[in-house]
């Protein structure tokens, strides 16, 4: 793949397209046009890098991940890994088989220049193709990128949580994610959903820093652009995160502290889209065609909001101890967490929830199927809000014993989740 990127810069576009495909392939003119776009975007990014280096400081005041102590993070990642290994090599289900046959098994040149539908999770397919080319084809090898993205999202959730939650709540939320039925299921699913989750958490962390810092660095802007660009390259639905962050900026720009460079977050958003366009450039006409293709027929159950609510509640109930009772209670606690957090950390609440709201509005406006998995990218935020809301309720009801009761209750939830893990592995 590295050789392909170097060749894309120096080879003529048509020659590059013929090298990746075969001479005479009818799609070559489209791919060649995409490579012209790629070359132009590379030049624009070089110019943008020079401009940002002159306008902003080079160094950050804080590192994205270095705020968390090392050994607790290592323990968290180890728990996450061991909870996701059983069943990793079990038989594939339909969507995974489709990913393997239609994407991962393609030759490198064809894979990098093919986008037939939005079922293509491009970054995941490339990562899975790389793993299989080294380790050989197996269910475990196909799922390994999803596993690694899922584990890294635990670390990312800690980094984001430390920007707005008390330390105890940060670690409890991460622990619950580590043993979560749903998080483990998606970490063993050969699709790009854990990549979307990881990219969303990291990009939200970076964007929150850009909104808060009075003098953000050029490095932080580029980090956001690259992470968000790769997240968009995982799946185009990540556009709701970009749009959500833009809405957060519009809502919060008037309240930014004096001295904050208000244009910096917008510059980061624009660059993230341009990075994604650069990654998609060779297949951009195909992407446009896939996005404009007719959707599902009208009137089916999957487009009914009531079906979506029932399916979401049913799916969540399967992953929690006594789920029929626990899920409604958790919903109330999440609302408490949102209300309380809004008073103190309004910017964090906006960054967490506006992309989710944007996704819902988009699906309803376009008449798309309302699959609950489209909202998995916000799973870490929902868990953090639930943990925070639980401690808020306890501090109001039993202020002297809130910490002990909260720890005990969350320990019971975590142990109950462990009991349910065989469901996810199956």
C-alpha positions as CSV (number, residue, x, y, z in Angstrom):
1,X,0.0,0.0,0.0
2,X,2.9,2.4,0.7
3,X,4.3,1.8,-2.7
4,X,0.8,2.6,-4.2
5,X,0.8,5.9,-2.3
6,X,4.3,6.9,-3.5
7,X,3.4,5.9,-7.1
8,X,0.2,8.0,-6.9
9,X,2.3,11.1,-6.3
10,X,4.9,10.5,-9.1
11,X,3.2,8.3,-11.8
12,X,0.9,9.8,-14.4
13,X,-2.7,9.2,-13.3
14,X,-3.7,6.9,-16.2
15,X,-0.5,4.8,-15.8
16,X,-1.2,4.5,-12.0
17,X,-4.8,3.4,-12.7
18,X,-3.7,0.8,-15.2
19,X,-1.0,-0.5,-12.7
20,X,-3.7,-1.0,-10.0
21,X,-6.3,-2.5,-12.3
22,X,-5.7,-3.9,-15.8
23,X,-5.3,-2.0,-19.1
24,X,-8.6,-1.6,-20.8
25,X,-10.7,-1.7,-17.7
26,X,-13.7,0.6,-18.3
27,X,-13.3,2.2,-14.9
28,X,-9.8,3.4,-15.5
29,X,-10.8,6.9,-16.7
30,X,-12.7,7.5,-13.5
31,X,-9.8,6.3,-11.4
32,X,-7.3,8.5,-13.4
33,X,-9.5,11.5,-12.7
34,X,-9.4,10.6,-9.0
35,X,-5.7,10.5,-9.0
36,X,-5.5,14.0,-10.6
37,X,-7.7,15.2,-7.7
38,X,-5.4,13.4,-5.2
39,X,-2.3,15.2,-6.6
40,X,-4.1,18.6,-6.3
41,X,-5.2,17.8,-2.7
42,X,-1.6,16.9,-1.7
43,X,-0.4,20.2,-3.0
44,X,-3.2,22.0,-1.1
45,X,-2.3,20.2,2.1
46,X,1.3,21.2,1.8
47,X,0.3,24.8,1.5
48,X,-2.1,24.4,4.4
49,X,0.7,22.9,6.6
50,X,2.9,25.9,5.8
51,X,0.1,28.4,6.6
52,X,-0.8,26.7,9.9
53,X,2.8,26.4,11.0
54,X,3.1,30.2,10.7
55,X,-0.2,31.0,12.3
56,X,-0.1,28.6,15.3
57,X,2.4,27.3,17.8
58,X,4.1,24.0,17.2
59,X,3.7,22.3,20.5
60,X,0.7,21.3,22.6
61,X,0.1,22.1,26.2
62,X,-1.2,18.6,26.8
63,X,-0.9,15.2,25.1
64,X,-4.1,13.5,24.1
65,X,-3.4,10.2,26.0
66,X,-0.6,11.0,28.5
67,X,-3.0,12.2,31.2
68,X,-3.9,8.7,32.3
69,X,-1.5,6.6,34.5
70,X,0.2,3.8,32.7
71,X,-0.5,0.7,34.8
72,X,-4.3,1.1,35.1
73,X,-4.5,1.6,31.3
74,X,-2.4,-1.6,30.8
75,X,-4.7,-3.5,33.1
76,X,-7.8,-2.1,31.3
77,X,-6.5,-3.1,27.9
78,X,-5.5,-6.6,29.2
79,X,-9.0,-7.2,30.5
80,X,-10.4,-5.9,27.3
81,X,-8.2,-8.2,25.2
82,X,-8.9,-11.4,27.2
83,X,-12.6,-10.7,27.2
84,X,-12.6,-10.5,23.4
85,X,-10.4,-13.6,22.5
86,X,-12.9,-16.4,23.2
87,X,-15.1,-17.0,20.2
88,X,-12.9,-14.8,17.9
89,X,-12.4,-17.7,15.5
90,X,-16.0,-18.9,15.4
91,X,-17.9,-19.1,12.2
92,X,-18.7,-15.9,10.2
93,X,-22.2,-14.4,9.8
94,X,-23.7,-12.9,6.7
95,X,-22.3,-9.4,6.8
96,X,-18.8,-10.7,7.6
97,X,-19.0,-13.2,4.7
98,X,-20.0,-10.4,2.4
99,X,-17.1,-8.3,3.6
100,X,-14.7,-11.1,3.0
101,X,-15.9,-12.1,-0.4
102,X,-16.7,-8.7,-1.9
103,X,-13.8,-6.7,-0.4
104,X,-11.1,-8.4,1.6
105,X,-10.3,-11.2,-0.9
106,X,-9.8,-8.7,-3.8
107,X,-6.3,-8.1,-5.1
108,X,-4.7,-5.0,-3.5
109,X,-5.1,-2.8,-6.7
110,X,-8.8,-3.7,-7.1
111,X,-9.6,-3.3,-3.4
112,X,-8.0,0.2,-3.3
113,X,-10.0,1.3,-6.4
114,X,-13.4,-0.3,-5.7
115,X,-16.4,1.1,-3.9
116,X,-19.6,-0.6,-5.0
117,X,-21.9,0.3,-2.1
118,X,-22.0,1.9,1.3
119,X,-21.5,-1.6,2.8
120,X,-17.8,-1.1,2.0
121,X,-16.0,0.0,5.2
122,X,-12.9,1.0,3.4
123,X,-10.3,1.4,6.2
124,X,-11.5,-1.8,7.8
125,X,-11.3,-3.8,4.6
126,X,-7.7,-2.5,3.9
127,X,-6.7,-3.4,7.5
128,X,-8.2,-6.9,7.3
129,X,-6.6,-7.5,3.9
130,X,-3.2,-6.6,5.4
131,X,-3.7,-9.0,8.3
132,X,-4.9,-11.9,6.1
133,X,-2.0,-11.3,3.7
134,X,0.4,-11.9,6.7
135,X,-1.4,-14.4,8.9
136,X,-3.5,-16.3,6.3
137,X,-7.3,-16.4,6.0
138,X,-9.3,-17.2,9.1
139,X,-12.2,-15.8,11.0
140,X,-9.9,-14.6,13.7
141,X,-7.6,-12.8,11.2
142,X,-10.5,-11.2,9.5
143,X,-11.8,-9.9,12.8
144,X,-8.5,-8.8,14.2
145,X,-8.7,-5.1,13.1
146,X,-12.2,-4.8,14.8
147,X,-10.7,-6.4,17.9
148,X,-7.8,-3.9,18.0
149,X,-9.9,-0.9,17.3
150,X,-12.3,-2.0,20.1
151,X,-9.5,-2.4,22.6
152,X,-7.9,1.0,21.7
153,X,-11.3,2.6,22.1
154,X,-11.2,1.7,25.8
155,X,-8.0,3.8,26.1
156,X,-9.5,6.6,24.1
157,X,-12.6,6.6,26.4
158,X,-10.3,7.1,29.4
159,X,-8.6,10.1,27.7
160,X,-12.0,11.7,26.8
161,X,-13.5,11.0,30.2
162,X,-10.7,12.7,32.1
163,X,-11.6,15.9,30.4
164,X,-15.0,16.1,32.2
165,X,-15.6,13.3,34.7
166,X,-14.2,12.7,38.2
167,X,-11.4,10.1,38.0
168,X,-13.4,7.3,39.8
169,X,-16.2,7.6,37.3
170,X,-13.8,7.6,34.3
171,X,-12.4,4.2,35.3
172,X,-15.8,2.7,36.2
173,X,-17.1,3.7,32.8
174,X,-14.1,2.2,31.0
175,X,-14.3,-1.0,33.1
176,X,-18.0,-1.4,32.1
177,X,-17.1,-0.9,28.4
178,X,-14.3,-3.5,28.8
179,X,-16.8,-6.2,29.8
180,X,-19.8,-4.9,27.9
181,X,-21.7,-7.5,25.9
182,X,-22.3,-5.0,23.0
183,X,-18.8,-3.6,22.9
184,X,-17.4,-7.2,22.8
185,X,-19.8,-8.3,20.1
186,X,-18.8,-5.4,17.8
187,X,-15.1,-6.1,18.6
188,X,-15.6,-9.6,17.2
189,X,-17.6,-8.4,14.2
190,X,-15.6,-8.1,11.0
191,X,-16.9,-4.7,10.1
192,X,-15.8,-1.1,10.7
193,X,-18.0,-0.2,13.7
194,X,-15.3,-0.3,16.4
195,X,-13.1,1.8,14.0
196,X,-15.9,4.4,13.9
197,X,-16.2,4.2,17.7
198,X,-12.4,4.7,18.2
199,X,-12.2,7.5,15.6
200,X,-15.3,9.3,17.1
201,X,-13.9,9.2,20.6
202,X,-10.4,10.4,19.6
203,X,-11.8,13.1,17.3
204,X,-14.2,14.4,20.0
205,X,-11.3,14.6,22.5
206,X,-9.2,16.6,20.1
207,X,-12.1,18.8,19.1
208,X,-12.9,19.5,22.7
209,X,-9.3,20.6,23.3
210,X,-9.5,22.8,20.2
211,X,-12.6,24.5,21.6
212,X,-11.1,25.0,25.1
213,X,-7.5,26.0,24.4
214,X,-6.6,29.6,24.0
215,X,-3.7,28.8,21.7
216,X,-4.1,25.3,20.1
217,X,-1.2,24.0,18.1
218,X,-0.9,23.2,14.4
219,X,-0.1,19.7,15.5
220,X,-3.4,19.4,17.3
221,X,-5.3,20.7,14.2
222,X,-3.6,18.1,12.0
223,X,-4.2,15.3,14.5
224,X,-7.9,16.1,14.4
225,X,-7.9,16.3,10.6
226,X,-6.1,13.0,10.2
227,X,-8.1,11.1,12.8
228,X,-11.4,12.5,11.5
229,X,-10.3,11.8,7.9
230,X,-9.5,8.2,8.6
231,X,-12.8,7.8,10.5
232,X,-14.6,9.1,7.4
233,X,-12.6,6.7,5.4
234,X,-13.9,3.9,7.6
235,X,-17.4,4.9,6.7
236,X,-19.1,7.9,5.2
237,X,-21.7,8.1,8.0
238,X,-18.9,9.7,10.1
239,X,-20.0,12.9,8.3
240,X,-22.5,13.2,11.2
241,X,-19.6,13.6,13.6
242,X,-18.1,16.4,11.4
243,X,-21.5,18.1,11.1
244,X,-22.1,17.6,14.8
245,X,-18.8,19.2,15.7
246,X,-19.6,22.1,13.4
247,X,-22.9,22.6,15.2
248,X,-21.1,22.5,18.5
249,X,-18.8,25.3,17.3
250,X,-21.8,27.4,16.2
251,X,-23.5,26.9,19.5
252,X,-20.4,27.5,21.7
253,X,-18.5,30.1,19.7
254,X,-20.0,33.1,21.5
255,X,-19.1,31.6,24.9
256,X,-15.4,30.9,24.1
257,X,-13.0,32.6,26.4
258,X,-11.3,35.8,25.3
259,X,-8.2,35.2,23.3
260,X,-9.3,31.9,21.8
261,X,-8.7,31.7,18.1
262,X,-12.2,31.0,17.0
263,X,-11.3,30.0,13.4
264,X,-9.1,27.1,14.5
265,X,-11.8,24.5,15.0
266,X,-13.4,25.4,11.7
267,X,-10.0,25.0,10.0
268,X,-9.6,21.6,11.6
269,X,-13.1,20.6,10.3
270,X,-12.3,21.7,6.8
271,X,-9.0,19.9,6.8
272,X,-10.6,16.7,8.0
273,X,-13.0,16.7,5.1
274,X,-10.2,17.5,2.6
275,X,-8.1,14.6,4.1
276,X,-11.1,12.3,3.6
277,X,-11.5,13.5,0.0
278,X,-7.8,12.8,-0.6
279,X,-8.2,9.2,0.8
280,X,-11.3,8.6,-1.3
281,X,-10.0,10.4,-4.4
282,X,-9.3,7.4,-6.6
283,X,-12.8,6.0,-5.9
284,X,-14.7,9.3,-5.5
285,X,-17.0,8.9,-8.5
286,X,-17.9,5.4,-7.3
287,X,-18.6,6.8,-3.8
288,X,-20.9,9.5,-5.3
289,X,-22.7,6.9,-7.2
290,X,-23.2,4.6,-4.2
291,X,-24.5,7.5,-2.1
292,X,-27.0,8.6,-4.8
293,X,-28.2,5.1,-5.4
294,X,-31.9,4.4,-4.5
295,X,-32.3,3.3,-0.9
296,X,-34.6,0.7,0.5
297,X,-38.2,0.5,-0.5
298,X,-40.7,2.6,1.5
299,X,-43.0,1.1,4.1
300,X,-40.7,-1.6,5.5
301,X,-40.5,-2.1,9.3
302,X,-36.8,-1.1,9.5
303,X,-37.8,2.5,8.7
304,X,-40.4,2.7,11.4
305,X,-39.3,4.7,14.5
306,X,-41.3,2.5,16.7
307,X,-39.5,-0.5,15.4
308,X,-36.2,1.2,16.1
309,X,-37.2,1.9,19.7
310,X,-38.4,-1.7,20.3
311,X,-35.3,-3.2,18.6
312,X,-33.0,-0.9,20.5
313,X,-34.6,-1.8,23.9
314,X,-34.6,-5.5,23.0
315,X,-30.9,-5.4,22.0
316,X,-29.8,-3.5,25.0
317,X,-31.8,-5.8,27.3
318,X,-29.9,-8.8,26.0
319,X,-26.6,-7.3,27.1
320,X,-27.4,-6.3,30.7
321,X,-28.2,-8.4,33.8
322,X,-32.0,-8.3,34.3
323,X,-32.1,-6.2,31.2
324,X,-35.8,-5.7,31.1
325,X,-35.6,-3.8,34.4
326,X,-32.1,-2.4,34.1
327,X,-32.4,-0.7,30.7
328,X,-35.3,1.6,31.7
329,X,-33.6,2.5,34.9
330,X,-30.4,3.2,33.1
331,X,-32.3,5.5,30.7
332,X,-33.5,7.6,33.6
333,X,-30.0,7.7,35.1
334,X,-28.6,8.8,31.7
335,X,-31.0,11.7,31.6
336,X,-29.9,12.8,35.1
337,X,-26.3,12.6,33.9
338,X,-27.0,14.8,30.9
339,X,-28.9,17.4,33.0
340,X,-26.2,17.5,35.7
341,X,-23.3,17.6,33.2
342,X,-25.0,20.4,31.2
343,X,-24.6,22.7,34.2
344,X,-20.8,22.3,34.4
345,X,-19.5,20.7,31.2
346,X,-21.8,22.0,28.5
347,X,-19.2,21.8,25.8
348,X,-18.5,18.1,26.5
349,X,-22.2,17.3,26.5
350,X,-22.6,19.0,23.1
351,X,-19.6,17.1,21.6
352,X,-21.0,13.8,22.9
353,X,-24.7,14.2,22.0
354,X,-24.9,16.5,18.9
355,X,-23.4,13.9,16.5
356,X,-25.9,11.3,17.8
357,X,-28.8,13.7,17.3
358,X,-27.4,14.5,13.8
359,X,-27.4,10.8,12.9
360,X,-31.0,10.5,14.0
361,X,-32.2,13.5,12.1
362,X,-30.3,12.3,9.0
363,X,-31.8,8.8,9.0
364,X,-35.3,10.2,9.6
365,X,-34.9,12.8,6.9
366,X,-33.6,10.4,4.2
367,X,-36.0,7.6,5.1
368,X,-33.1,5.2,5.7
369,X,-33.3,2.0,7.6
370,X,-33.1,2.8,11.4
371,X,-30.6,0.2,12.4
372,X,-29.5,0.7,16.0
373,X,-25.9,-0.2,15.1
374,X,-25.7,3.2,13.4
375,X,-25.5,4.7,16.9
376,X,-22.8,2.5,18.3
377,X,-20.2,5.2,17.6
378,X,-21.6,7.0,20.7
379,X,-21.5,4.0,23.1
380,X,-18.7,5.2,25.2
381,X,-20.4,8.6,25.8
382,X,-23.7,6.9,26.8
383,X,-21.9,4.7,29.4
384,X,-20.0,7.7,30.8
385,X,-23.3,9.7,31.2
386,X,-24.9,6.7,32.8
387,X,-22.1,6.3,35.4
388,X,-22.1,10.0,36.1
389,X,-25.9,10.1,36.5
390,X,-25.8,7.1,38.9
391,X,-23.3,8.8,41.2
392,X,-25.3,12.1,41.0
393,X,-28.4,10.3,42.1
394,X,-26.6,8.5,45.0
395,X,-25.0,11.7,46.2
396,X,-28.5,13.3,46.5
397,X,-30.1,10.2,48.1
398,X,-27.4,9.0,50.4
399,X,-24.6,11.6,50.4
400,X,-22.5,9.9,53.1
401,X,-22.5,6.5,51.4
402,X,-22.8,7.4,47.7
403,X,-19.2,6.3,46.8
404,X,-19.5,2.9,48.5
405,X,-22.9,2.1,47.2
406,X,-21.9,3.3,43.7
407,X,-18.8,1.2,43.7
408,X,-20.7,-1.9,45.0
409,X,-23.5,-1.4,42.4
410,X,-21.1,-1.0,39.5
411,X,-19.1,-4.0,40.6
412,X,-22.3,-6.1,40.5
413,X,-23.1,-4.7,37.0
414,X,-19.6,-5.6,35.8
415,X,-19.8,-9.1,37.3
416,X,-23.2,-9.6,35.8
417,X,-21.9,-8.5,32.4
418,X,-19.2,-11.2,32.7
419,X,-21.8,-13.8,33.2
420,X,-23.5,-12.8,29.9
421,X,-20.3,-12.8,27.8
422,X,-20.9,-16.3,26.4
423,X,-23.9,-14.8,24.6
424,X,-21.6,-12.3,22.8
425,X,-18.9,-15.0,22.0
426,X,-21.6,-17.2,20.4
